[in-house]
Amino acid sequence: MALPAQCHVSESVQPASRPRLSEDVRVPRLREVRHRLALSQEELAEKSGVARSTIIKIEAGRDAWPSTVRKLAQALGVKPADLQ
């Protein structure tokens, strides 16, 4: 099925995304610190303003933005370096 002449898709359209200001950060101790403070992922999400789905991904090994690490550290009462 052909598209009407006035309706075509441009190949130059890129999805909108924020430019990276710094490198992503590995946060291997997030789960450990969260458990030590007896917080659920949902509780940490509420305290930090970081989505629970993001916390799940980070705890599974995905890198995080430095700003996200700062939010999580502040909510946990630790320094960002304590999560690395």
SVG drawing of the C-alpha trace seen along z (x, -y; Angstrom):
<svg xmlns="http://www.w3.org/2000/svg" viewBox="-3 -19 36 27">
<polyline fill="none" stroke="black" stroke-width="0.4" points="0.0,0.0 1.5,-3.3 1.4,-6.4 -0.5,-9.4 1.8,-11.9 1.5,-14.6 2.2,-12.1 5.8,-10.8 8.1,-9.9 11.4,-11.8 14.4,-9.6 16.1,-12.5 13.7,-12.7 15.4,-11.7 13.7,-10.9 14.0,-13.7 16.5,-13.1 18.6,-15.1 22.2,-15.5 24.5,-13.7 26.4,-16.2 28.6,-13.5 29.3,-9.8 26.8,-7.3 27.7,-5.8 27.7,-2.2 25.9,-1.9 26.6,1.7 25.9,1.0 22.4,-0.6 20.5,2.6 22.9,3.3 22.4,-0.2 18.7,-0.2 18.3,3.2 20.5,2.0 18.1,-0.9 15.1,1.5 13.6,-0.5 11.5,1.1 12.1,0.0 8.8,-1.8 9.7,-3.7 13.1,-4.7 11.3,-5.9 8.9,-8.1 11.8,-9.5 14.1,-10.2 11.7,-11.1 13.3,-8.5 10.9,-6.1 10.7,-2.6 11.3,-1.1 14.6,-3.1 15.6,-1.8 14.9,1.8 17.1,1.3 19.9,-0.2 19.9,2.6 19.9,5.1 23.2,3.6 22.2,0.7 24.3,-2.5 22.6,-5.6 22.9,-9.3 25.0,-11.2 21.9,-13.3 19.9,-10.1 22.7,-8.8 22.7,-12.1 19.0,-11.9 19.2,-8.3 22.2,-9.0 20.4,-12.0 17.3,-10.0 19.4,-7.2 21.5,-9.7 24.8,-8.7 27.3,-10.2 27.0,-9.2 30.4,-7.5 29.0,-5.2 26.8,-3.6 29.7,-2.9"/>
</svg>
